[in-house]
Amino acid sequence: MNRDELRTRGAEIPPTLHSSSDTTWAGPIDSDARGTWIGTNEFGITACLLNAYFPIGAAPEAIQSGAKSRGVIIPGVLVNQSFKQCESWLINNLDPTEYAGFMLLVVSADTCAHFLWPGHGNLQRISHDDEWMCLTSSFIDSSDAELWRYSTFRSWIDQGAPSKDDVPEFHLQRDEGRESLSPLMNRDYSVTRSITQVIATPNETQIRYWSDPQPNSDTTRPTAAVTLARSQAGQTREECAGAG
């Protein structure tokens, strides 16, 4: 997952372990809001969150001006031990009207779906069964960015999904003249701050983190990596790749 954020936002804290009475999970932390955008737990549940942008007026004014930080959602998801429990928590315990729009991807050993909150109506579940999938969002030129990134993603798959040091080259792509739309985004006031990857096997889950990624570069070892032993075995779920 590529995290696009303001250049002025506080430093990211690389993935570490976090424990509750029910589970242990690992993920990076946003030093400003103290939440996270991606995490994985000992039961093989992985969740990541993208901001969802809609036309002004599509969401209630209060949500646009004074919403809670969306970074607190993932820690709530990751206290659960199965996808079914995660979905139940989202439906019965989360009040989406307290937040601005978001897309929340939840992956377990046998289920992959994202939950869309457009700022009104109900939380929507969209299931994914394809081997490859991509979710993306952009505050600026949203439609153009989505079209360009989806096209880039498909081209990357057609080329055999190449990687550099285990990082999919898709995540490192910054196209000349389209820097603001590319997966590795670059704008005057915002930039892709990090790449985070989750690798799941039946016996363990590892979260890897690269800070300050550079375009089309030969990456090195991750800035940080945390491995969680699985508390219960599950079938491997194909890795989902996507740009933030």
N, C-alpha and C positions, 0 to 999 in steps of 0.2 A: 504494500500500500504506500502510495506517495502522499505525504501530507503537505498541502499548500497552505501557507499561513503568512500573515503580515510580517514584514521584516522587523517591525518594532515590538512584536510580541516577545514575551520572556523566553529564555532558553528552555529547550526540552530536556527532561530528565530521562536518560536511557532506561530501558526495561529493567525492572527489579521485581522481586517477589512481594506479593501482597496477600495477607491471610485474613480470613473471616472465620466465624464459628463453623461455617459449612464447607468452604472450599479454600484452596490456594490458587491464585492466579498470577500471571505475569504480564506486565505491559509498561509502556512509557508513560510519563506524566507531564502534563502541561503546567509549567511553573507559575503561570498567571492564575488560572482557574482551578488548578489542582485536580483536574479530571483527566480523561484519556480518550484517545480516538481509536485505539485498537488494544486487544488483550486476548489471552487464552488461558484456560484453566486446566486443572489436573484431570478433569473428566473429558477432555478433548473438545470442549466447547470453545470456539473462537468467535469473536464479535468485533466488527469495525464499523465506524460511523462516518458518514459524509454529511456535510451541510446540504440541504436541498433549498434551491433558490426558486422563487416564484414571483410573478409580477407584483409590484407594490399594490396593496389593497386586497391581495388574495388571502392574506392571513389577518386575523384580528389585530388592530392597532397595538393593543397591549402586548401581544406576543412579539411584534416587530420591535418594540421599544424597550421592553423590560423582561425578557424571558430568562428562565434559569439557564445555566450553562449545560449544554448538551453533553459535556464531558462526564457528567455524573451518571449517565445512562448505562454505559458499559459495565462499570463495577456492580451495578444492580443486576445486570444480566448474568454476570459471571459467578454469582453466588449459587447458581442453579447447576444441577448435575446431569441434565438431559435437555435436548432440544424442546421436548414437550413442556418441561418445567419452565424453560426460558419463555416460550410462547405464552404460557399461562401467566407468568409474571408480567409480561408486556401488556396483556389484555386486561388483567385484573388489578395490577398494582401501579402501573405507570399511567400518569395523567398527561397525555401528549400536549394538551392545551397549554401547559406551563412552559413549553419549549417552542422555539422557532423551528422551521421545517428541517427534517432530517431523513436520511436513508440509513437504516441500520441492517447490516448484513450479519446473519448468524449462521454458523456452520458447525455441524456435528459429524460423527462418523458416517451417518447415513442420510443426512438432511442438509440442504442448503437453501436458504430463503432470505429475502430482505423485506424489511418492514418500512413502509413509506408513510411519513407524516407530512402532508402537504400544507398544514396549518389550519385545516378545517375538516369537518366530517369525521371519519373514523380512521384509525390506524389500519393500513392496508398491507396484507401479506402477498408477496409475489415469490412463487417457488421457482427454483432453478434446477434443472436436471441435465443440462449440457455439460460436456467435459470441460469446456472453457467458458468463462463469463467475465464481463467487465462492468463495473459501476463507476460512474464519474460525475462530477458536478463542477460548476465554475460560476463565480459571482459575476464576472464580466464576460460578455459575448457567450452566454450559456449555450445556446443552440449550436453556434459555430464550433465551440470548444468540444462539445459532445460529439458532433459529427466527425471532427478531425481525429479525436482520440479513438473513437470506435473504428474508423477507417485504418488508423495506425495499428491498432490492436489486431485487426483481421489480417493486415499485411504481415505483422510479426508472426502470427500463427502459420500463415501460408509459407513463410520462410523457414519453418521448422522450430519456431519458438526458441531462438538462440539465447544463451545467457552468457554473462561475464562474471566469473567467480560466484556462481550460483544466483546472481541477480539477473532476472529477465531483462534483456536489452530494451524491451518496451519501456520499462521504468526509467531508463537512462536517456531516452530519446528527447532531444530538444532541436526542433527543426528551424533552420535559418529563415527568418522572415515570419515565422509562426511561433515565436518563443512564448507568447502569452497564451497560446492554445495547446501547446505540446504537453505530453505526459509529465516531463520534467520542466515544469512551468517557470517562467522568469518574467516579472513585471517590475516597474519602478518601485512599487510599494509592497509587493508580495513575491514569494518564491517558494519552490518546493524545498521544505526545510529538512525532510528526512525520508528514508524508505524503511519500511518495516515489513518483515516477511514471517509467516508462520508455516512451519513444516510439521505435519502430523503423521505419526506412525501408530501401529497398534499398541506400542509399548511406551511411547513418550511423545511429547510435543515440545518443539523448540521455537522460540521467538528470537529473530535476528533483527538488528537495528543498525542502519548506516546514517550518520549525521552528515549534513552538508554535501549531498551527492552532486557530482559534476557530470555534465552531459557527455555521453558517448565515451566515457572514460573506462579504463581498466580499474575496477574496484579492488579494494583490498579486503582484508578480514573485517568482519563487522565491528562497528564501534562497541557493540555490546551484544551478548547472546545469553539467554536464560533457557535452561532445559527443565521441563517438568515431567517426572515419571507419571505414567498413567495410573490412576487409582482403579480404573476398570478398563479392560481391553475392549477395543472397538475396531471396526473395519476402517481402513485408511480411506479418507475422502480426498479426491483429486484436489490439488492446490488451486485455489481461485486467485487469479491475478487481476489487478485493477488499478486505475489511477485515481488519486484524490483530486 
